[in-house]
Amino acid sequence: MGRINLVPPVTVAKQAEKGLELRRRFGRGGTAVGIARARDLKNRKTLTPETIMRMVSYFARHEIDKKGKDFYNKERPSNGYIAWLLWGGEPGKTWANKTKGLLK
C-alpha cells in the first residue's frame, strides 16, 4: 500500500477560506479549534491521522446543523454554516471520510 496523502485538496482549502471570510465579515461562527482547523486547511498543511478522525467526528456531530435556520442563507448564514465551512464544508466531509477509510 502506498502512502496516504494527508494534504487537504484545493476544494477543501477553498471552503475553509470561505468560512474564514464569512467569519470576518459577520464576526461569528466557529470556535478557536474551528478557526485553527480552517487555517491549516486553507494553507493545505499536512494533517495527522488524528486530525482526520477529528474532522470525521465533527461532521458526524454537526450534520444536524444543516436543518437549522439560515444554514443555506447567503445573505445571513447561520453560525453552523460558517463553522461547517471552517472544517472544509462538504468537500472536507467527503475527503475526511474517504481518508479515514484509507487509514484503517
N, C-alpha and C positions, 0 to 999 in steps of 0.2 A: 504494500500500500504506500502511495506517495505521501508527501507532506500535505497537510491540510492548510489551506490559505485562510489565515485569521485576519486578513486586512479587509475592512468593510468595502463593499463595492461602491462605485461612484453614486449609484441611485440611492443608497443608504446615506451617504455623505450629504447629498443634496437635501434629503428630507430633514436631517439633523440641522443643517444650515438654515433651512426654512423655519424650523422650530425656534432656533436662536433668534432669528429676525423677528418672529411674531412675539417672542418673549420680551425683546427690547421694545417693540412697538407698543405692546399692551401692558407691560410691567407686571406680568403674572404668568402662571403656568409652569409646572415642573418644580422639582426640588433641587437642592445643591448637587445631589447624586445625578439627577437627570441632566443638569447643565454640564457637569463634568463628562458624562457619557456622550452628550451631543458634541462637545469639543473634540473628544477622541474620535468619534465617528466622522465628524466634518473634516478633520485632519488626516483621516484614514490611517490612524495608528494601528499597529498590530495589536489585537486584543488577546487576552488569555482565554483558555477554555472556561475558566470560572466566570469571566465576564460574559461570554456567550451564554452560559447557563443562567446568569442573572437576567440577560435580555429575554430569554425564553420565558423565564418566570414572570418578568414584568408584563410581557404581552399577554400571558395567560390570565394574570390577575386583573388586567385593565381592559380586556376585551369588552367588558360590560360598559365601559365609558362611552363607547360608540353609540349607545342608546340614550345618552344624556342630552340635555337641552343644549343646542348650539354647537354640537360636536362638528357638524359639517358647515356651519355658518361662516362664510368667507369674510363677511363684514365684521363680525364679532365672535371669533371662535372661542369655544369653551376652554377652560384651563386643561381639561382632559385631552382635548385635541392638540394643544400646544405641547403638553407633556408627551403624548404619543409620538409626535414628530421628533422631539428631543431624543427619543430612543431609536429613531430611524424609520418611523412610520411603517406602512405596510411592507415596503421592501426590507426594512430591518427585521420585521417579524418573520418574513419568508426566509431571509438569509440565516437568521439565528437558528430557526428550526431545522433548516437543511444542514447547517454546520453541526448542530448538536448531533444529528444522525450520523455524521461522518466521524465524530469524536468517540462514538461508542465502540 
